[in-house]
């Protein structure tokens, strides 16, 4: 948390919102967006996250500690904030959030939707839906990388059923994002000129069978359809809705998707050698300053999506990654891939891998 705040501070005043709601605020891109808004633009922030506090002999979840750290630093800087630890899909959470916005700022002018949940309970029917990361139409086999050992292996994933496809769209598509925006508008806590953005990923042909052409890809297509519909509604009052396609990074989800970990390790090496590697905080700051709050409307692709994955998808970058992918073996893995960087990121999202911490030291439970 300190490192991300220091990076934002090094950029001076970051263009951004006056008040922001981040749905999915305790890790990854959602957390980085909240940090950029608060410590870069001085915004009041409301974060919604579903995390677990410590209980008995069990520690809290990593996201719980990250949120606690955010609150500590925001308090120290005198930045207004609220955090709501609850199920973002629930009607009650939306009501609680609306009440918090009214109390803190009255309205929000940025809503970031960065939810990455494997499960959704329908707030009306009570039915439980589970998302899956599976190919569509046929089984898929590929080499992958173990984030703990740094070793290559083979992985096979069975094709998704129609029910699994539908469930994934229900969990990770745009329905809940739309519910949030409509609830905020009806309650009068969404500023007329508010921007809302949801995060997505496309990636290269290497990962298409399991990602863009798989169950998660169907959900992302639904998310993009939702963005176009919301944008049409919000434009009437001066607001906008976007999907931002972000760079591939090590997350709790991406690190266990076959093919993706190896692609990440190869990509990291290429982008670091070219001096264009970014983490979540660098992406969030560039999204705010160069896209969402730059001069005029942000540049978008033919589908109307903001592309902050532009450096990853550069022709020269992808050509080098593809060449490495075609030639990588267990013997030359360390030469072609940034195993150390991949493993460090994998450890750090779980709270480990920091050189200045003695993980063998006794602690008071």
C-alpha positions in Angstrom: 0.0 0.0 0.0 2.8 2.4 0.9 4.6 1.7 -2.4 1.4 2.4 -4.5 0.7 5.6 -2.6 4.3 6.7 -3.0 4.0 6.1 -6.8 0.9 8.2 -7.0 2.5 11.0 -4.9 5.5 11.0 -7.3 3.1 12.0 -10.2 2.0 15.2 -8.4 -1.7 16.1 -8.7 -3.4 13.3 -10.6 -6.5 14.3 -12.7 -9.5 12.5 -11.3 -12.9 12.6 -9.6 -14.0 14.7 -6.6 -15.8 11.7 -5.0 -15.6 8.0 -6.1 -17.4 4.8 -5.4 -15.2 1.7 -6.0 -17.1 -1.6 -6.1 -14.5 -4.3 -5.5 -12.0 -2.0 -3.7 -9.8 -4.4 -1.7 -7.3 -5.7 -4.3 -6.0 -5.4 -7.8 -7.3 -2.8 -10.2 -10.2 -1.7 -7.9 -7.8 -0.9 -5.0 -5.4 0.9 -7.4 -8.2 3.0 -8.7 -9.2 4.0 -5.2 -5.6 4.9 -4.3 -5.2 7.0 -7.5 -8.5 8.8 -6.8 -7.8 9.4 -3.1 -4.1 10.1 -2.9 -3.7 11.5 -6.4 -6.8 13.5 -6.9 -7.7 14.1 -3.3 -11.1 12.5 -3.8 -13.5 11.2 -1.1 -13.8 7.5 -1.6 -16.3 4.8 -0.7 -15.1 1.3 -1.1 -17.3 -1.9 -1.2 -15.5 -5.2 -0.7 -16.3 -8.7 0.6 -13.4 -9.7 2.8 -13.0 -11.7 6.0 -11.7 -10.4 9.3 -9.5 -12.6 11.5 -11.4 -15.2 13.5 -10.0 -17.5 16.1 -6.7 -18.9 14.9 -7.3 -17.8 11.3 -5.8 -14.6 9.9 -8.0 -12.2 8.0 -8.0 -12.3 4.2 -5.3 -10.4 2.3 -7.8 -7.9 1.1 -9.0 -7.2 4.6 -5.5 -6.1 5.6 -5.1 -4.0 2.4 -8.3 -2.2 3.2 -7.2 -1.6 6.8 -4.0 -0.1 5.5 -5.9 2.1 3.1 -8.0 3.4 6.0 -4.9 4.1 8.1 -3.2 6.1 5.4 -6.4 8.0 4.4 -6.9 8.9 8.0 -3.3 10.2 8.3 -3.8 12.3 5.1 -7.2 13.6 6.2 -8.9 12.1 3.2 -12.7 11.4 3.5 -13.5 7.7 3.1 -15.9 4.9 4.0 -15.5 1.2 3.5 -18.4 -1.2 3.4 -17.5 -4.9 3.9 -20.5 -6.7 2.5 -21.8 -8.7 -0.5 -21.9 -6.2 -3.4 -24.6 -8.2 -5.1 -27.1 -7.7 -2.3 -29.8 -5.0 -2.3 -29.0 -4.2 1.3 -25.4 -3.4 0.4 -26.6 -1.0 -2.2 -28.9 0.7 0.3 -26.0 0.9 2.9 -23.7 2.4 0.2 -26.2 5.0 -0.8 -26.6 6.1 2.8 -22.8 6.3 3.1 -22.6 8.5 0.0 -25.3 10.8 1.3 -23.4 11.2 4.6 -19.9 11.6 3.1 -20.3 13.7 -0.1 -23.9 13.7 -1.2 -23.0 12.4 -4.6 -20.3 10.5 -6.4 -18.9 11.5 -9.9 -17.0 8.3 -10.5 -18.2 4.7 -10.1 -15.6 2.0 -10.7 -16.9 -1.5 -11.1 -14.1 -3.9 -10.4 -15.8 -6.9 -8.9 -14.1 -10.3 -9.2 -16.3 -12.8 -7.4 -16.6 -16.5 -8.1 -20.1 -16.7 -6.7 -23.2 -14.6 -6.9 -26.4 -15.1 -4.9 -29.4 -13.6 -6.8 -30.8 -10.9 -4.4 -34.3 -11.6 -5.5 -34.6 -15.4 -6.1 -31.8 -16.5 -3.6 -30.4 -18.8 -6.3 -26.6 -19.2 -6.2 -24.5 -18.9 -9.4 -20.9 -19.9 -9.8 -18.6 -18.7 -12.5 -16.1 -20.9 -14.2 -13.0 -20.4 -16.4 -13.5 -22.9 -19.1 -13.3 -23.2 -22.9 -16.4 -23.3 -25.0 -17.1 -26.1 -27.6 -14.0 -28.3 -26.9 -11.6 -29.3 -24.1 -8.4 -27.2 -24.0 -4.9 -28.3 -23.1 -1.9 -26.1 -22.7 1.4 -25.6 -20.9 1.1 -23.5 -17.7 3.3 -22.2 -14.9 2.9 -22.9 -11.2 3.0 -19.6 -9.3 4.5 -21.3 -6.2 7.2 -23.4 -7.7 7.9 -21.6 -10.9 7.8 -24.8 -12.8 6.1 -25.6 -16.2 3.4 -28.3 -16.5 0.6 -29.4 -18.7 -3.0 -28.6 -17.8 -6.3 -29.7 -19.4 -9.7 -28.0 -18.9 -13.0 -29.6 -20.0 -15.4 -27.6 -22.1 -18.1 -25.7 -20.3 -21.7 -26.7 -20.3 -24.4 -24.3 -21.3 -25.4 -23.9 -17.7 -21.8 -23.0 -16.7 -21.7 -20.4 -19.5 -24.9 -18.9 -18.3 -23.8 -18.9 -14.7 -20.5 -17.2 -15.5 -22.3 -14.4 -17.4 -24.7 -14.0 -14.4 -21.7 -13.6 -12.0 -19.2 -11.7 -14.1 -21.3 -10.0 -16.8 -22.8 -6.5 -16.5 -26.1 -7.1 -14.8 -25.0 -6.1 -11.3 -23.1 -3.1 -12.6 -26.3 -1.9 -14.2 -28.2 -2.6 -11.0 -25.7 -0.4 -9.1 -25.9 2.5 -11.6 -29.7 2.5 -11.6 -29.9 2.3 -7.8 -27.5 5.2 -7.5 -29.4 7.3 -10.1 -32.8 6.6 -8.5 -31.5 7.6 -5.1 -30.1 10.9 -6.5 -26.5 10.2 -5.4 -25.0 9.8 -8.8 -23.8 13.2 -10.1 -25.4 14.2 -13.5 -22.0 14.3 -15.2 -20.7 11.1 -13.5 -18.4 8.7 -15.2 -18.6 4.9 -14.6 -16.0 2.4 -15.8 -15.8 -1.4 -15.6 -12.6 -3.4 -16.1 -12.1 -6.1 -18.7 -9.4 -8.0 -20.5 -8.9 -9.2 -24.1 -5.3 -10.5 -24.4 -3.6 -12.2 -27.3 -4.5 -15.2 -29.4 -2.4 -17.4 -27.1 -5.0 -17.1 -24.3 -8.1 -16.8 -26.4 -9.3 -20.5 -26.1 -9.6 -20.2 -22.4 -10.2 -16.5 -21.9 -11.8 -14.4 -24.6 -13.4 -17.3 -26.5 -14.3 -19.1 -23.2 -16.8 -18.6 -20.5 -15.2 -15.5 -19.1 -15.2 -14.0 -22.6 -18.9 -14.4 -22.8 -19.2 -12.5 -19.5 -17.0 -9.7 -20.8 -19.1 -9.4 -24.0 -22.1 -9.0 -21.7 -20.2 -6.4 -19.7 -19.4 -4.4 -22.9 -23.1 -4.6 -24.1 -24.1 -3.2 -20.7 -21.6 -0.3 -21.0 -23.1 0.7 -24.4 -26.6 0.7 -22.9 -25.5 2.6 -19.7 -23.6 5.1 -21.8 -26.7 5.9 -23.8 -28.7 6.5 -20.6 -26.0 8.6 -18.8 -25.2 10.8 -21.8 -28.6 12.5 -21.4 -27.3 14.3 -18.3 -23.6 14.6 -19.3 -22.3 11.3 -17.9 -20.5 8.5 -19.6 -20.0 4.7 -19.2 -17.0 2.9 -20.4 -15.3 -0.5 -20.4 -11.5 -0.2 -19.9 -9.5 -3.1 -21.3 -6.5 -3.4 -19.0 -3.1 -5.0 -19.1 -2.5 -8.6 -18.1 -1.2 -8.8 -14.5 -0.8 -11.5 -11.9 -4.0 -11.7 -9.8 -5.5 -14.4 -7.7 -7.7 -15.4 -10.7 -5.2 -15.1 -13.5 -2.5 -17.1 -11.7 -4.5 -20.3 -11.8 -5.8 -20.1 -15.4 -3.9 -22.5 -17.6 -1.7 -20.8 -20.2 -2.1 -17.4 -18.6 0.7 -17.7 -16.0 3.3 -18.7 -18.6 2.1 -15.9 -20.9 2.4 -13.4 -18.0 6.0 -14.5 -17.2 7.0 -14.2 -20.9 5.2 -10.8 -21.2 6.8 -9.5 -18.1 10.3 -10.1 -19.4 9.6 -8.5 -22.8 7.9 -5.4 -21.3 10.5 -4.9 -18.6 13.3 -5.1 -21.2 11.5 -2.4 -23.2 10.9 -0.3 -20.1 7.1 -0.3 -20.5 6.0 -2.8 -17.8 3.2 -1.5 -15.6 1.5 -2.8 -12.4 -2.1 -2.0 -11.3 -1.2 1.5 -9.9 0.6 2.6 -13.0 -2.3 1.5 -15.1 -4.8 3.3 -12.8 -2.9 6.5 -12.9 -2.5 6.4 -16.7 -6.2 5.6 -17.1 -7.2 8.6 -15.1 -4.7 11.1 -16.5 -4.6 10.0 -20.2 -8.1 8.7 -20.7 -10.9 9.4 -18.3 -9.8 12.9 -17.2 -7.7 13.9 -20.2 -8.7 16.6 -22.7 -11.9 15.7 -24.5 -13.5 12.2 -24.7 -11.0 9.3 -24.3 -9.7 7.5 -27.4 -11.5 4.2 -27.9 -11.3 1.2 -30.2 -13.9 0.2 -32.9 -16.1 -1.4 -30.1 -16.1 1.8 -28.0 -13.7 0.4 -25.4 -10.9 2.3 -23.7 -7.6 0.4 -24.4 -5.1 0.8 -21.5 -3.6 -2.5 -22.6 -2.1 -0.7 -25.6 1.5 -1.2 -24.6 0.9 -4.9 -24.0 -0.7 -5.4 -27.4 1.9 -3.5 -29.4 3.0 -5.5 -32.4 6.7 -5.6 -31.4 5.8 -6.8 -27.9 3.4 -9.5 -29.0 5.8 -10.7 -31.7 8.5 -11.3 -29.1 6.1 -13.0 -26.7 4.8 -15.3 -29.4 8.4 -16.2 -30.4 9.2 -17.0 -26.8 6.0 -19.0 -26.4 6.8 -21.1 -29.5 10.3 -21.9 -28.2 10.0 -22.1 -24.4 10.9 -25.4 -22.7 11.6 -26.4 -19.1 15.3 -26.0 -19.9 15.2 -22.4 -21.2 12.3 -21.2 -19.1 14.5 -19.1 -16.8 16.1 -17.4 -19.9 12.9 -16.6 -21.8 10.5 -15.8 -18.9 10.6 -13.5 -15.9 10.0 -16.2 -13.4 11.3 -14.1 -10.4 9.0 -11.2 -11.3 6.0 -13.5 -11.7 6.6 -15.3 -8.5 7.2 -12.1 -6.6 3.8 -10.6 -7.8 2.1 -13.9 -7.0 3.4 -13.9 -3.4 2.8 -10.2 -2.8 -0.9 -10.3 -3.7 -1.2 -12.8 -0.9 0.8 -10.7 1.5 4.3 -12.3 1.2 7.5 -11.8 -0.8 8.6 -8.5 0.6 12.4 -8.3 1.3 12.1 -6.1 4.3 9.8 -8.6 6.2 11.1 -11.4 8.3 8.5 -14.1 7.7 10.2 -16.5 10.2 9.8 -14.1 13.1 7.3 -15.0 15.9 4.2 -12.9 16.0 1.6 -12.4 18.6 -1.7 -14.0 17.5 
